[in-house]
Amino acid sequence: MNIKNVYILEDRGILFIHGSDTKEFLQNLITNDINKVDEANSCFASLLTPQGKYLFDFLVVKHKKGYFIDCEKKQIQELFKQLNIYKLRSDIEILNLSNEFVVATFSYEKFMLFDEAKDLLGNTFKYREDPIFLDPRHKKLGGRLIINLEKLYLSLKKLDLQSIDPEKYYKSSYELGIPQKNTEKLRNKLFGIECNFEELNGIDFKKGCYVGQENTSRIKLREKLSKRLLPIKLVDGELIEESSIKNNVNEIGKVLINDLYPFAIVKYLSDHFDPKIKYKSENAVLKIMKPEWIK
């Protein structure tokens, strides 16, 4: 990522949650510890089903007297509805600000040039009242700015940043093994912990109860994590959603995201899994990539 490049992520949505019960509300729902989030630190988290299955993932950033929720825009309305279901009589307000705020991301090297920057995942500070933070998932995802659309281009000019095609950012994220597009295709298909959320700093196993906590902790404590979400590379043919992936007659996975940046749930501990070989999946020949940060 060039130090002067910035990617405007127009396919990200922003919710803003505030009110006297906000911290308790989020703490009882999300997989990470909201107490970690303050003016100096942001976090990655997810919302699961009561059974621990994936629903949504997002970044949580402190802003004024509430929190920004930075989520894929395709999912933002459903996330808005889901949070309102849990709201009940809590003193909170949930606003969809996706038409007013935008997310911009730039290189780790550029982030570290700021005087306030620290080489800590999630490190956060303000730039002209807007939060800038180092992506808490992986530092190669770079720095991130959430800003009012009306202020965006003046701020980018002052920061000496030039907007380029955001697909380069998404390609880099895919190659890292971190899905950020078409994540609605994962919904209810796999456990949150199978999405590598522990390695991406998205689960706190010490925080206590949250929706889906029981199964998530059970899988962790009993070392039952035998499947993971991994990026796949099409070699030939066409990927079909929900199609099985096989090594000869042995099924080792299933295609979940079959679009430009495809992912599959894979039995990565199986004797039949080898990231060096090719696999077949209905109308496709593919390879499965195992990111270096997964042991």
C-alpha positions in Angstrom: 0.0 0.0 0.0 1.6 3.3 -1.2 2.0 5.8 1.7 0.0 8.4 -0.2 -2.9 6.1 -1.2 -6.2 6.2 0.5 -9.2 4.0 -0.2 -12.7 5.4 0.3 -14.8 2.5 1.4 -18.2 3.6 0.3 -19.6 0.1 0.9 -19.1 0.4 4.7 -22.0 1.6 6.8 -21.9 3.5 10.1 -24.3 3.2 13.1 -24.0 5.5 16.1 -25.2 4.3 19.4 -25.6 6.6 22.4 -27.5 6.9 25.7 -27.0 6.1 29.3 -27.4 2.4 28.9 -25.1 2.1 25.8 -22.1 0.5 27.4 -24.1 -2.2 29.3 -26.2 -2.8 26.2 -23.2 -3.5 24.0 -21.4 -5.5 26.7 -24.3 -7.9 26.9 -24.4 -8.5 23.2 -21.0 -8.4 21.5 -18.1 -10.8 21.6 -15.5 -8.3 22.7 -15.2 -6.3 25.9 -16.7 -2.8 25.4 -14.6 -1.6 28.4 -11.5 -1.8 26.1 -13.0 0.9 23.9 -12.2 4.5 24.7 -10.7 7.6 23.2 -7.4 5.8 22.8 -8.5 2.3 21.7 -11.0 0.7 19.3 -11.9 -2.9 18.8 -13.2 -5.6 16.4 -16.2 -7.5 17.5 -19.2 -9.6 16.3 -22.8 -10.3 17.0 -23.7 -14.0 17.2 -26.9 -16.0 17.4 -27.7 -17.5 20.8 -26.1 -20.7 19.5 -22.9 -18.9 18.7 -23.4 -18.7 14.9 -22.1 -15.7 12.9 -24.5 -12.9 12.2 -22.4 -9.7 11.8 -18.9 -8.4 12.4 -17.9 -4.8 12.8 -15.4 -2.3 14.3 -16.4 -0.4 17.5 -15.0 3.2 17.9 -15.6 5.6 20.7 -17.1 8.9 19.5 -18.3 11.7 21.7 -20.8 10.2 24.2 -21.4 7.1 22.2 -19.9 4.6 19.8 -19.5 4.3 16.0 -20.2 0.8 14.6 -18.4 0.3 11.3 -20.0 -2.6 9.4 -20.3 -3.7 5.8 -23.1 -1.6 4.3 -24.9 -4.6 2.9 -25.4 -5.7 6.4 -26.0 -2.4 8.1 -29.8 -2.3 7.9 -30.1 -5.9 9.2 -27.7 -5.0 12.0 -29.8 -1.9 12.8 -32.9 -4.1 13.1 -31.2 -6.7 15.2 -29.9 -4.2 17.7 -33.3 -2.6 18.0 -34.8 -6.1 18.8 -32.4 -6.3 21.8 -33.0 -2.7 22.8 -36.2 -3.2 24.7 -36.5 -0.5 27.3 -32.8 0.4 27.4 -32.0 4.1 27.4 -30.2 4.1 24.1 -30.6 5.6 20.6 -29.4 3.8 17.5 -28.9 6.0 14.4 -28.0 4.9 10.9 -25.5 7.5 9.7 -24.3 5.7 6.6 -25.4 8.5 4.3 -23.5 11.1 6.4 -20.2 9.4 7.4 -17.7 7.5 5.3 -14.7 5.2 6.1 -11.3 5.9 4.5 -8.3 3.6 5.0 -4.6 4.1 4.4 -1.3 2.3 5.0 0.2 1.3 8.3 3.3 3.4 7.4 1.1 6.5 6.9 -0.6 5.9 10.2 2.7 5.7 12.1 3.7 9.1 10.8 1.1 10.8 13.0 2.6 12.2 16.2 -0.1 10.6 18.3 0.2 7.2 16.7 1.3 4.1 18.7 2.2 0.7 17.2 -0.7 -1.0 18.9 -3.6 -2.6 17.2 -6.7 -0.5 17.8 -4.7 2.6 18.8 -7.0 5.5 18.3 -6.7 9.3 18.4 -8.6 12.3 16.9 -7.9 14.2 13.8 -10.0 17.4 13.7 -12.5 15.7 16.0 -12.7 12.6 13.8 -11.4 9.2 15.0 -8.3 7.7 13.3 -7.3 4.2 14.4 -5.0 1.3 13.5 -7.2 -1.6 12.4 -7.5 -3.9 15.4 -7.6 -7.0 13.3 -4.2 -6.8 11.6 -1.8 -4.0 11.1 -1.5 -4.7 7.3 -5.1 -3.5 7.0 -3.6 -0.1 7.9 -5.1 3.0 9.5 -8.8 3.9 9.3 -10.6 7.2 9.4 -14.3 7.7 10.1 -15.4 11.1 8.9 -18.3 13.2 7.9 -18.6 13.1 4.1 -18.7 16.9 3.9 -15.2 17.1 5.5 -13.7 14.1 3.7 -11.9 15.6 0.7 -10.5 18.7 2.5 -9.1 16.4 5.2 -7.5 14.0 2.7 -5.9 17.0 1.0 -4.5 18.2 4.3 -3.2 14.7 5.0 -1.6 14.5 1.6 -3.6 11.4 0.7 -4.8 10.5 -2.8 -7.9 8.4 -3.4 -7.5 5.3 -5.5 -9.6 2.2 -6.4 -10.7 0.6 -3.1 -10.7 -2.9 -4.8 -6.9 -2.9 -4.2 -7.6 -2.7 -0.5 -10.2 -5.5 -0.6 -7.8 -7.7 -2.6 -5.1 -7.2 0.0 -7.6 -8.0 2.8 -8.6 -11.2 0.9 -5.0 -12.2 0.4 -4.5 -11.7 4.2 -7.4 -14.1 4.8 -9.8 -11.5 6.2 -13.3 -11.3 4.5 -14.9 -7.9 4.2 -17.2 -8.3 1.2 -20.4 -10.3 0.9 -20.2 -11.3 4.5 -24.0 -11.7 4.6 -23.4 -15.1 2.9 -21.8 -16.3 6.2 -24.8 -15.6 8.3 -26.0 -18.6 10.3 -23.6 -20.8 8.3 -20.7 -21.3 10.8 -19.7 -20.5 14.4 -18.2 -17.1 15.1 -15.1 -18.7 16.4 -14.7 -20.5 13.1 -14.4 -17.1 11.4 -11.0 -16.7 13.1 -12.3 -14.0 15.4 -9.9 -15.0 18.2 -6.9 -14.5 16.1 -8.3 -11.2 14.7 -8.8 -9.9 18.3 -12.6 -10.1 18.0 -13.4 -12.3 21.0 -12.7 -11.7 24.7 -12.9 -15.0 26.6 -12.7 -13.2 30.0 -15.5 -10.7 29.7 -18.4 -12.9 30.8 -21.8 -13.4 29.2 -22.8 -12.2 25.8 -25.1 -13.6 23.1 -23.6 -16.9 21.9 -21.0 -17.0 24.6 -21.8 -20.5 25.8 -21.0 -22.4 22.6 -18.1 -20.1 21.7 -16.4 -20.8 25.1 -17.2 -24.5 24.9 -15.5 -24.9 21.5 -12.5 -23.0 22.8 -12.1 -24.8 26.1 -12.7 -28.3 24.7 -10.4 -27.7 21.7 -13.2 -28.5 19.3 -12.2 -26.0 16.7 -11.7 -28.3 13.7 -13.0 -26.0 10.9 -12.0 -22.5 9.9 -13.0 -19.9 7.3 -10.2 -19.7 4.8 -9.8 -17.9 1.5 -9.9 -20.0 -1.7 -8.4 -19.3 -5.1 -10.3 -20.4 -8.3 -7.9 -22.2 -10.6 -10.5 -23.3 -13.2 -14.3 -23.3 -13.8 -16.9 -21.6 -11.6 -17.4 -21.5 -7.9 -20.9 -22.3 -6.7 -22.2 -21.2 -3.3 -22.8 -24.1 -0.9 -20.9 -26.6 -3.1 -18.7 -29.2 -1.3 -14.9 -29.1 -1.6 -13.3 -32.5 -2.0 -9.9 -34.2 -2.0 -10.8 -37.1 -4.2 -13.8 -38.6 -2.4 -13.1 -36.9 1.0 -15.1 -33.8 1.7 -13.0 -31.2 3.5 -15.0 -28.0 3.1 -17.8 -26.0 1.6 -17.8 -22.8 -0.5 -19.6 -20.0 1.4 -18.6 -16.9 -0.5 -18.3 -17.5 -4.2 -17.8 -14.0 -5.5 -14.7 -12.0 -6.4 -13.0 -12.7 -3.0 -14.2 -16.2 -2.2 -14.0 -18.0 1.2 -14.9 -21.5 2.4 -15.4 -23.3 5.7 -12.6 -25.9 5.8 -11.7 -28.9 8.0 -8.2 -27.5 8.3 -7.1 -30.2 10.8 -8.1 -33.0 8.5 -5.5 -35.4 7.2 -7.0 -34.7 3.8 -6.2 -31.0 3.9 -3.0 -29.7 2.3 -2.8 -26.1 1.2 -0.2 -27.1 -1.5 -2.6 -29.2 -3.5 -5.7 -28.5 -5.7 -9.2 -29.5 -4.9 -12.5 -30.0 -6.8 -15.8 -28.4 -6.0 -18.7 -29.2 -8.4 -17.8 -27.0 -11.5 -14.5 -25.7 -10.1 -10.8 -26.6 -9.5 -9.5 -24.5 -6.6 -6.8 -24.0 -4.0 -7.2 -23.3 -0.3 -5.0 -20.6 1.2 -4.0 -20.8 4.9 -2.9 -17.3 6.2 0.4 -17.2 8.0 -1.3 -15.8 11.2 -3.4 -19.0 11.6 -1.4 -21.7 13.4 
